[in-house]
Structures are given as C-alpha cells and as structure tokens.
Amino acid sequence: MRESVIYQEILEEGKAEGKAEGEAKGKAETTRKLVLNLLRMGIMSLEQIAEVTELSVEEVQTLQQEIQKA
C-alpha cells in the first residue's frame, strides 16, 4: 500500500496542506503580536495599523479591546 503511487500522492498532498496551514497560523500570530505592540506604543491610529497589517479596522479594534481587558 505504501508503495502505491496514489498513496504517495495523497501523502504529499496532506503534507503540503499541513505546511500551508502551519505557515498561515504563524503569519497570523506574528501579525497579532505586531498589532498589539503598535497599539501599546500608541504612535499610530487604528486605521494606520489596519493599513500596515492588512487587517480590518474591526480586527484591530478587537485586539485593542484585548489590551484594555488585561
């Protein structure tokens, strides 16, 4: 079974999907940390942070609320 071409193709596809998912999660966490740091610094408006990070203003506001709760 492990030697079959179809098995190998499915296995490679699964690995590629897993890698892409991991990269996306890593990028999202990095962006989250960046937004939180910019908000704490208070040197940029929400709109500027949204533009730089390619998030919506609403997403930035949600992270801002996270800081305020802490």
C-alpha positions in Angstrom: 0.0 0.0 0.0 2.7 2.5 1.0 4.4 1.9 -2.3 1.4 2.8 -4.4 1.6 6.0 -6.5 -1.9 7.1 -5.3 -0.9 6.6 -1.6 2.3 8.7 -2.2 0.3 11.5 -3.9 -2.2 11.6 -1.1 0.6 11.7 1.5 2.4 14.5 -0.3 -0.9 16.5 -0.6 -1.5 16.1 3.1 2.0 17.3 3.9 1.6 20.3 1.7 -1.8 21.2 3.2 -0.3 20.8 6.7 2.6 23.0 5.9 0.4 25.7 4.4 -1.9 25.7 7.4 1.1 26.0 9.8 2.5 28.9 7.8 -0.8 30.7 7.9 -1.1 30.3 11.6 2.4 31.5 12.1 1.8 34.6 10.0 -1.5 35.3 11.8 0.3 35.1 15.2 3.1 37.4 14.0 0.6 39.9 12.8 -1.3 39.7 16.1 1.8 40.4 18.1 2.7 43.3 15.8 -0.7 44.9 16.2 -0.6 44.5 20.0 2.9 46.2 20.1 1.8 49.1 17.8 -1.3 49.6 20.0 0.7 49.6 23.2 3.2 52.2 21.7 0.2 54.4 20.8 2.0 56.1 17.9 -0.3 55.0 15.1 -4.1 55.3 14.6 -6.2 52.2 14.3 -6.6 53.0 10.6 -2.9 53.2 10.1 -2.3 49.9 11.9 -5.0 48.3 9.8 -3.4 49.5 6.6 0.1 48.4 7.6 -1.0 44.9 8.8 -3.7 44.4 6.1 -6.3 43.7 8.8 -9.6 45.4 9.0 -10.2 48.3 11.5 -12.6 46.0 13.3 -10.0 43.3 13.7 -7.6 45.9 15.1 -10.3 47.2 17.5 -10.8 43.6 18.7 -7.1 43.3 19.6 -7.3 46.8 21.2 -10.1 45.5 23.5 -7.8 42.6 24.4 -5.2 45.0 25.7 -7.8 47.0 27.6 -9.1 43.9 29.4 -5.6 42.9 30.6 
